[in-house]
Amino acid sequence: MSLLPILVALAPCAHAFASRALTAAVDGVCRNGDCGCGPPWAAPWCNDQNSVIQGWCSESEAHCDLCANTDWCSDASSPPPPPSAPPPPYAPSMCTCGAGTSKNDSGECVANCGAGTVEIPASEFTLHVGTAADGRQLLFATLRALAAIDMDAVEKAVIDSLKEAGVIVTAAQITLLDLGNGMIKVTILQDGAGPTAEMVTEAAEEPIFLETMEKDLGTPVDFAAAIDLWCSDEAAALVTYGPISSWNVRAISDMSNLFANKATCNPDIGAWDMSSVTDTSSMFAGARAFNQDINSWDMSSVTRTDFMFSGATSFNQLIDSWDMSSNMNTAYMFSNAEAFDQPINSWDMSSVMRTDNMFSGALSFNKPLNSWTMSSVTNTEYMFSGAAAFDQPIDSWDMSSNTDAAYMFQLAASFDQPLDSWDMRNVRFTTRMLFSAASFDQDISDWDLTSNTRCTEMFLDAASNSCTISSSCKAISC
């Protein structure tokens, strides 16, 4: 994939739709707007007989009725054109033609070729972060991340780069708009003799275009390498990239493994714009020192947080403001996050399908979770295994989609809450579900275990519990 993909929408210079003698039609013509001069914006060219729609829309009254901003008029101004393939719905440009211009057959404002320099529809393209062949996310140092966007630098880079590639534009022709999400919209107003869409596209594909962009805006930055430098030599990273707290990361969608196993790294990244991120899996896995306030992060697009804080033994910050509505996987999210004990009952878990190992080894966690919507969850295996402190009511959970509850409360030494209301009819595995759950003493004999096929040592060493399960794994007696 190229580093700077460019999307171009440029109307090439077209011959003006001149006034012409029109022969009588059989039953009418399709005109832009109402019969007559139509809406006010059409008046400058309607009076010059340029309001007759040509092509598919004029083949019949039925066609005309399907086109936007048109009306079938019985003034017999023009014969129907020959049959043609139906185009997209007609949508004329909302502009008034200036000197040296007129409307073409599609209602577009174009230059009369050779009539001089006039404004015609703009060329627009988008500069954005790409992905190198080896999968690295690349950023222009001043264009897109790690520093505030310098629009003057971008403007100069566009002019220089297109010039080197053989296309001449001036600063007066360029407007820039930061679209976020790693994109800057570049609009170029062109004259009648200006470059065509093909010329701009070909220029952008020339190696010299990218080389000049890099020269003007800085060598592309490997984001992962910048993180590595910050965590190994903060002083050097500060000189190279500026403070990590202000890095512009809007272009980044994948932050998986970003700080994984960086045991001593504890960066201040609470102000990062996370609105484009879709994957934070293993982001802080093994980051034993990390413990920063990241509660303000926009997590609304994130679909994966599995292993996110796995082994992040110091992390214990509020994250209850996170929008988790897009998340589908929280497996191992806090596994062995030994210090974590913060409220997260407000999370929208309605899209989550996996919670297996979510709190396994989370020794301190003991906060309510009874408001969670668990109806999409299919796997709760090891969910609270070794969560020694956890003892909260979760009987309100909808477990009807769950198929695997094996080891779910294994070694959850404090847990002793009612579970008799759970719908367990689709669960297939309850192996060691309450193994060594030393405090559990609840009657769950009403569970429907019709689908259960594996139940080995389900209650083994559950010292306080007298329940047993049948050899068929289908019935419990307490």
C-alpha positions, 0 to 999 in steps of 0.5 A, a space after each residue: 500500500 502506498 504511503 500517501 493514497 490520494 483520492 481525486 475528484 476533478 472535473 476536466 475541462 469541457 466544452 461549454 454547452 452553447 445555446 443551440 437551435 432546438 427542434 420540437 419534441 413529441 411530448 415535452 422535455 426534461 428541464 432542470 428545476 421547474 418549467 420555466 427558469 426554475 429555482 433562483 440559483 438556476 436563473 443565470 443560465 436558464 435564461 440562456 436556454 441551458 436548462 434542458 437536461 440531456 441524456 437518460 433523464 430526457 428520454 421520457 417523462 417517467 425518466 425525468 420524474 426519477 431525476 433530482 431537481 427536474 420537471 417534465 415540461 410540455 414546451 416542446 423545446 427539444 427532442 428526446 435524445 437517443 437511448 442510453 444507460 441510466 446514469 446516477 440521479 442528476 444533481 446539478 452543481 449549486 453554483 452561478 457561472 462567472 465570466 468565461 463559463 457556462 453549464 455543460 450537459 450535466 448542469 456543471 459550471 465549466 470553463 469555455 476552453 480557451 476563454 482564459 482563467 476562470 474558476 471551475 470545480 475544484 480538485 480535491 484529494 486527501 493526504 493520510 497515513 498509510 501502512 508500509 509493506 511490513 505492516 508498520 504504521 507510518 506518520 509524517 512527523 509534522 503532517 500527522 502525529 507526534 506534533 501539532 499539524 503545521 498547515 503552512 508546512 503542509 501547504 508548502 509540501 503540497 505545492 513543492 511535491 506536485 511541482 516536482 511531479 510536474 503539476 503547478 499549483 499556487 498557494 492561492 489555489 489551495 485550501 486545507 481542512 484537517 478531517 481528523 482520523 489521520 486525514 487532511 483534505 486538500 482542495 485545489 481551485 484550478 483554471 481552464 488550462 489547469 491539470 486534469 484529474 489524470 495529471 494529478 493522479 499520475 503526479 501523486 504516484 510519482 516517487 518524487 512526490 513522496 520524496 518531496 513530501 518527506 523532505 518538506 514534512 520530515 521522514 516518516 515516523 515509525 510509531 512503534 519505534 517512537 514508543 520503544 525510544 520513549 520507554 528506553 530513553 525518554 530524554 532522547 524521545 523528548 528531543 526527537 518527538 516532543 512530550 508523549 502526552 501531546 503526541 497526535 495519535 488520531 491516525 492510529 487505529 491499532 494500538 495492540 501490544 503498544 506497551 507490552 512487556 515494557 515493564 518500567 514504562 509509565 507514560 502520561 498518555 491520558 490526553 491521547 485522542 483515541 477516537 480512531 482506535 479499534 484494537 487495544 488488545 495487549 496494549 499494557 500486557 506486562 507493563 508492570 509500572 503503568 498506572 496513569 489516568 486514562 479515564 477520558 479516553 474515547 473507546 467508542 470504536 474499540 472492538 478488542 480489549 483482550 489482554 489489555 491490562 494482563 500482568 499490569 500489576 500496578 494499574 489501579 485507575 478509574 476507567 468507568 467512563 469508557 464507552 464499551 458499546 463496540 467491544 466484543 472481546 474482554 478475555 484476559 483483560 485484567 488477568 493477573 492485574 493484581 492491584 486493579 479494584 475500580 468500579 466498572 459496573 457502568 460499562 455497556 457489555 451488550 456486544 461482548 462475546 468473550 469474558 473468559 479469564 477476564 479477572 483470572 488472578 485479579 487478586 484485589 478486584 471486588 467491585 459490583 458487576 450486576 448491571 452488566 448485560 451478558 446476553 451475548 457472552 458465549 464463554 466465561 471459562 476461568 472468568 474469576 479463577 483465582 480472583 481471591 477477593 471477588 464476592 459480588 452478586 451476579 445472579 442478574 446476568 443473562 447466561 442463556 448464550 453461554 456455552 463454556 463455564 469451566 473453571 469459572 470460579 476455580 480458586 475464587 476463595 471468597 465467592 459465595 453469592 446466589 447463582 440459582 437464577 442463571 439460565 444454564 441450558 446451553 452450557 456444555 462445559 462445567 469442568 472444575 467450575 467451583 474447584 477450591 471455591 472454599 466459601 461457596 455454599 449456594 444451592 444451584 440444583 435447579 440449573 438446567 444442564 441439558 447440554 452439559 457434557 463435561 463436569 469433571 471435579 466441578 465441586 472438588 475441594 469446594 469445602 463449604 459446599 455439599 452439592 454433587 453432580 451426576 455422572 451424566 453431568 445433567 443434574 445437580 443435587 445439593 
